[in-house]
Amino acid sequence: MDYDYDLAFSRNLGLIQPEEQLLLRTSRVAIAGLGGVGGVHLTTLARLGIGRFHIADFDHFELHNINRQAGALYSTLGSEKSEVMQRMALDINPTADVKTFREGVTANTIAAFLEGVDVVVDGLDYFAVAARDLLYRAAHERGLPVVAAGPIGASAALLVFLPGGMTWHEYFAMDLARDEIDKYVLFAIGTAPKATQMPYLDRRYVSLAEKRGPSLSLAVQLCSGVAAAEVMKLLLKRGTVRGAPYFQQFDAYRGKFAVGKLRWGNRGPLQRLKLALLRRWLTNQKNG
């Protein structure tokens, strides 16, 4: 059966206009990381009809990825994430242009990874602070918007960094960190300031030192829809996009939607208090 792009994405019409679908087909999105959320971001955006991608990940699929990662199947264990996800995207749209960066996001690849890109999507691992620092700095220098939707508990936490708006570095204030653990804490309290997941999160399964924490497929799926909506609005230049310091978190388990504005990012007094309290809790946990 011959592939017909117009027919494949004809059910988008009514929510997307024909001329907008053509714009999506010729747009290029860069997705950094293809694990927990990155892979689902790719398949969701491919089904939206976006026709050009840069995808980056250096990792391979492992058994513990199966509970949530789009490309993690028994048949793909041990395979490169970038190769598997490229194949999946092309299976959705064989006419797409999907360029892989198998080294991941590095100083050597960042320029080519962002070349010709319209929107960047952050699908990096929670603990990839150095890669995020590089990605957001380079995107900001090039005037590129970055969409980040991360799974927190049974929720999707959304941040969008727009050209000319508050930067990732201003918002998260990583310079306040005394060590790597502080950076993980700053990332957590900045990503989900309202922390709607805390009442049902069993913290015995969270270890920042071991770079380990729980993650559910339902939250990953929520994130892909939320991120795709923001990408669509940015590419089609319609709809309201709330850039940082605005944050949003939808918790499906609790049926709560939290939205707010961290005027000073993590430098605000309440965020600094959270950092101090979590430092103390982590110290007591370690000593206890």
N, C-alpha and C positions, 0 to 999 in steps of 0.2 A: 504494500500500500504506500503510495507516494505521500510524503509529508506536506501538509498544507498549513502554514503558519496561521493564516486568517481563520481557518476552520478550527484549528486547535484552540485558539483563544477567543473564539466568537462569543462564548458565554460571559466574557468580561464586559461585553457591550451592554450599555444601559447604566453601568457604573463607571465605565471608561468609554470615552468617545473614540471613534475610529482614528482620528488624527492623533489622539493621545496614545493609542495603542502603538501607532507607528513610532511615536517619540520614545516609548518604552523599549521598543525593539532596537532602537539605535542608541540607547543609553548604556553607559558602562558603570557597573558597580563593583567596588573592591571590597572583598570580605576577608578580614584578617582572622584566622582561626576557623577550623572546620569541625570542632569537637562538639561540646554540649549544645550550644546554640548556633554556631556558625554553619553547620551542615544543613540544619532546618531552615535557616535564613536563606541559604542558596536555593533549596528546592522550592520554597515558597515564592521567592522572587522570580525564579525560572518559570513557575506556573502563572505568574503575573504577566509573563511575556517579555520580561527584560532580556535583551538579546546579547549582551556583552558583559563578561565578568573577568575580574582578576581574583584568584583565590589563593590563599597562602596558609600552609601548615606543614611542619616538618615531621609530624608524629605519625604513628601507626595505630590502627585500631586494636584494642585489647578487650578482654572478656568483660572487665568492669565498666566498659563503655556501653554495653548493650542496653542498659535500662533507660537510656535517654538520647543517644546520638544517632542521627539519621542514617549514617552510612555503616553503623556498627551492626553487622549480621554475623552469624556463625561462619558463613562463607567468606567474609571479608577480614576475619581476624588475622592480624599480621600484615595486612595490606596498608599501603600509604593512604592516608586520609585524603590528600589532594587528588590522587589518582582515582580513588573510588568515587569521590564527590564530583569530579569532572565527568566521569562516566554517567553518573546519575543525572546530572544537569543536561547532558547531551541526549540522554534517553527521553527526557521531557521535551527538549527542543533541539533536534539534530542540526538546525541551522544556526545555533548559537555559537558565539566565539568565547571559549572558556580557556583562559591562560592560567597555568598553574605556577606557583612559586613554592617549590618543594623544600626550600631552606627555611621557609617561614618569613616572618617580618624581621629583617635584620638591616644593619647599616649598609650592607652590600646590595640589598634588594629593594629597599624602600622607594628609591627614585623611580625605578621601573614599575613597581607595584602601584604607584599612584599616578603614573603617566596616563593622560587622557581620560581620567576617571571623573565622573560627575558627583557621586556620593560614596562615602566610605561607611562600611558597617563593621562594628567592633564585635567579633565573635571569639575574642581571645580568652584563654583560660583565666579564671579568677585571679590566680597567683602570678600572672605574667605582667608584673608591674614595669619591668624594664622595656618590654616590647611595647606596652601601652605608651610609655613616656616617648619613645621614638615615633610611634604611629601618630599620636596626637600632635606632637611638635611639627612633624613634617606636613600633616594635613592642614594645620593652621597656617603654616608658611605659604601653602599653595592655595589658600582660600577655599578649602573643601569642607563641606559639612560632614559630621560624623554622627551616626546613629548607634546608640548602645542600648540594647534591651537584654537584661540579664535575669536568669531564673533565681529567685530568692524564696526559699520555702516552696509554697504552692502559689507563688505570685510572679508577675512580670514587673520588673523595675526599669523604667525608661528614663534615659537622659539623651538630649540632642545638643551637640555643640555646633553652633552656627558661625560662619565667617563674620567677624566684627563683634561677636558676642563674647561672653565669658569663656575663657579657655579651660581645657581639662586641668591644666596645671594650676590655674587660679582657683578653680572650684575644689579640687581635691587637696590642695596645699600639702603635697607630699614632703615639702621641706620641713614640716613640723615633726616628721618621723625621726625617732632616735635609732631605729633599726628596721629590719625587714618586716617584723611582726607588726610594728606600728603602721607600716605602709598598708598591710592587709586590713588592719582595723580602719584606717582612714578611708580605704576603698569601700569597705562595708557600710560605714555610717554615712558616707556621701552618696552611695548608690541607692540606699533605702533609708532615708532619714527618719521616717515614721516607723520603720521596723515592724510592720504588721504581722510578720511571721513569727515573732518571738514567743507568743503564748503557746504555740504548738511545736516549737522546735526543741528537740532533745539535744542539748548542748554536749552530751557525752560523746556524740558522734562528730563533733567539730574539733579539729586540731589544726590550728594555724601553723604550728611548728612543723607538722608532718604534711602540710599542704593538702589537707583532706577535709571534706565536708559533704553533706547530703545534697542530692539534686534529683528532681522528679521530671519524668517525661512530660507530664501535664503542664508544668511550668515552662519547659522548653517550647512546647507548642504554643502557649500563650505569647511567649516572647516573639516567635516568628511572625505572628499576625500583627502584633504591635509594631515591630520594626518595619515590616513591609508597608504598613499604612503610612508611616513617617517617610519612608523612601519614596513611595508613590506621590505623596504631597510635595516633596522636595523636587522630584523630577518633573512633575506636571505643573508645578508652581500654582497650586490651588490648595485651599484648606489652611487651617491654622497650625503652625509648628511652634511649640513653646520650647525655646532654647534655654540652656543653662543660664542662670541659676535655678530655673524651674525644674522640678522633678515630679515624676508620677510613679505610682505603684498600685497595681490592681491585684488584690489577693482573692483568688477564686474560692479558696477554702473558707475564708471568713466572710466573703461577699462584701469586701471593703475596697473602696477606691480612695487612695490618698494622693493629693496633689498639693504642692507648696513651692515655696521659693526660699532658697538659701542665699540671701543677699550677699553674704560674705563667704559663701562656700563653707568649707571646713574650718575657716578662721573665725567664724562666729562663736560667741561665748558658749552657747548650748552645745555646739559640735565639739568644742575643746573640752567641755565637761564630760561628754560621752567618751572621748578619747582617754581622758584621765581615769574614768571609772572602769573602762575596759582594760586599761593597762593594769590597774589594781587587781581586777578579777583574774586576768591571765597570770599575774604573778602569784596570786594565792593558789590558783589551780596547779601551777607548776610546783610550788612548794608543798602543796597538800598531797 
